[in-house]
């Protein structure tokens, strides 16, 4: 987890479903595909999920993490992927 990951999830909680481009614009990131890469990584841990072409939402697991009900040490790749 990187510090920006929590900011991404908090933004998704506040704003709803978002695209990587919307997140890059929100954070003023100029690096190509930055949010897309972070969202892919968060999805591996079941914290967000892709719900359409380029559209992601925060999962219940992501909510639990933000609410400090889930510790980062409990996160494993492919968690929440059935």
C-alpha positions as a printed NumPy array, in Angstrom:
array([[  0.   ,   0.   ,   0.   ],
       [  1.143,   3.492,  -0.82 ],
       [ -0.082,   6.67 ,   0.878],
       [ -1.961,   7.653,  -2.286],
       [ -3.963,   4.412,  -2.16 ],
       [ -5.873,   5.511,   0.919],
       [ -6.529,   8.912,  -0.693],
       [ -7.873,   7.155,  -3.799],
       [-10.236,   5.019,  -1.727],
       [-11.376,   8.007,   0.36 ],
       [-12.14 ,   9.919,  -2.838],
       [-14.134,   6.972,  -4.162],
       [-16.061,   6.759,  -0.888],
       [-16.898,  10.47 ,  -1.111],
       [-17.52 ,  10.737,  -4.865],
       [-18.73 ,   7.26 ,  -5.851],
       [-17.615,   5.218,  -8.846],
       [-14.686,   6.781, -10.691],
       [-12.433,   6.274, -13.669],
       [ -8.635,   6.39 , -13.452],
       [ -8.693,   9.559, -15.553],
       [-11.037,  11.291, -13.083],
       [ -8.718,  10.355, -10.221],
       [ -5.644,  11.611, -12.077],
       [ -7.426,  14.917, -12.681],
       [ -8.544,  15.119,  -9.038],
       [ -5.007,  14.633,  -7.766],
       [ -3.356,  16.64 , -10.532],
       [ -1.206,  13.669, -11.525],
       [  0.594,  14.012, -14.826],
       [  2.227,  10.571, -14.919],
       [  0.52 ,   8.41 , -17.525],
       [ -1.667,   5.658, -16.096],
       [ -0.818,   6.426, -12.454],
       [ -4.342,   5.976, -11.089],
       [ -4.957,   3.055, -13.427],
       [ -1.911,   1.263, -12.008],
       [ -2.934,   1.99 ,  -8.418],
       [ -6.532,   0.864,  -9.027],
       [ -5.286,  -2.394, -10.554],
       [ -3.151,  -2.961,  -7.475],
       [ -6.033,  -2.164,  -5.101],
       [ -8.265,  -4.543,  -7.059],
       [ -5.758,  -7.371,  -6.48 ],
       [ -6.407,  -6.939,  -2.766],
       [-10.179,  -6.732,  -3.128],
       [-10.336,  -3.102,  -1.977],
       [-11.865,  -1.829,  -5.231],
       [-13.418,  -3.628,  -8.164],
       [-13.787,  -2.906, -11.827],
       [-17.474,  -2.61 , -12.662],
       [-17.214,  -1.561, -16.299],
       [-14.771,  -0.423, -18.914],
       [-12.469,   1.873, -16.979],
       [-14.922,   2.303, -14.078],
       [-14.139,   1.259, -10.52 ],
       [-16.006,   1.196,  -7.219],
       [-14.956,   0.834,  -3.607],
       [-15.789,  -2.605,  -2.182],
       [-17.06 ,  -3.492,   1.282],
       [-13.52 ,  -4.654,   2.025],
       [-12.219,  -1.229,   0.991],
       [-14.792,   0.439,   3.261],
       [-13.684,  -1.788,   6.139],
       [-10.07 ,  -0.789,   5.528],
       [-10.953,   2.926,   5.567],
       [-13.008,   2.423,   8.743],
       [ -9.949,   0.782,  10.352],
       [-11.849,  -2.508,  10.679],
       [ -9.27 ,  -4.255,   8.492],
       [ -5.548,  -4.02 ,   9.111],
       [ -3.127,  -3.648,   6.216],
       [ -1.252,  -6.721,   7.495],
       [ -4.397,  -8.766,   6.755],
       [ -4.368,  -7.827,   3.067],
       [ -3.282, -10.482,   0.623],
       [ -3.302, -10.428,  -3.186],
       [ -6.49 , -11.733,  -4.785],
       [ -8.441, -11.234,  -1.551],
       [-12.1  , -10.977,  -2.319],
       [-11.619, -12.514,  -5.754],
       [-13.858, -15.559,  -6.027]])
